[in-house]
């Protein structure tokens, strides 16, 4: 078995799989300056695989004995002088383990802390999907998760800090797509159902996209970013992501990650689209884009209905709508998007967010003071570049 297939099969079996833990995502990040490192825990030890190859086969041949796994992305900060060994370490949506298993959790965190020190880490960032509560905050439907609070307490006791740099959304909205279509429709708010049916009545059609659509999709995404004021990457990055997660010709299974676009059209003109990912029984709405044309026909409502059907057809039980406000009030920038997602019948899930282990407090302080300025400069340049692409 090749390492890619082994790794994806392994993390799909473990308790908290995510498409950002997959071999495919590691390869995307490897093309943009990050070194993927794979960590495996069995009942006896932690194994670290920097460049998995056939000679490492013994380290991962008995997949059933492995209790936890982590994809760690490493980026060197400076390539010379006294800071030559400094690096940034990020474990996206991981590590993957049973977080309620306190002895295993303690061992995994201890090994990651030691690994961070050995790698010259300025920080080790984790943002696992450890649930703190479900349901809309401040309502009778909010249900705290005592297990998540126990994990949070342990992070604090070990000296981890809540990160000012949250790479992924801390909260999200999940839809149960294991229900029948009638049940999924009944779960929606009345206005959402009305708009969905209006879109179909007004001639909106939804089709599956192909690689030939990627240039058009990026242009639409760029238009959306300029209109709504968020920053995106260059076209090459998204082409890399979409290509890496293209479905293979072989029969698909939950252990094979994939991504496909759905495109809403009016009289053959693309007016909105979503790029969906699926892995280990969960679908994700990661990239969404739209144009001003035909917005009164409500294409996004019909698009999301087809996305639910797509998720269900690919064996997913959950559809992750990818992002909810940090503060559930109208003051939050995501409030309008959240109300749209809420109308689809989803449930809010609050997670612990990203936490940093800090082996070197001095360098961490310098990094966290300097990087916001650098990132703001890069975002400003990115917005200008995207604006020029849209106007070209």
Secondary structure, DSSP 8 states (H G I E B T S, - for coil): --HHHHHHHHHHHSTT--GGGSHHHHHHHHTTT-EEEEEEE-SS-EEEESS--GGGHHHHS-GGG--EEEEEEEEES-SSGGGTT-EEEEETT--BS-TT-HHHHHHHHHHHHHHHHHTTEEEEEE----EEEES-TTSTT-EE-HHHHHHHHHHHHTT-EE-S---S-SEEEEEE-SS-HHHHHHHS-HHHHHHHHHHHHTTEEEEE--GGGHHHHHHHHHHHHHHHT-----HHHHHHHHHHT---SS---TTS-EEEEEEEEETTEEEEEEEEEEETTEEEEEEEEE-STTGGG-HHHHHHHHHHHHHHHTT-SEEE---B-SS-STTSTTHHHHHHHHHTT-EEEEE---EEE-S-HHHHHHHHHHHHHHHHHHHHHHHHHHHHHHH-
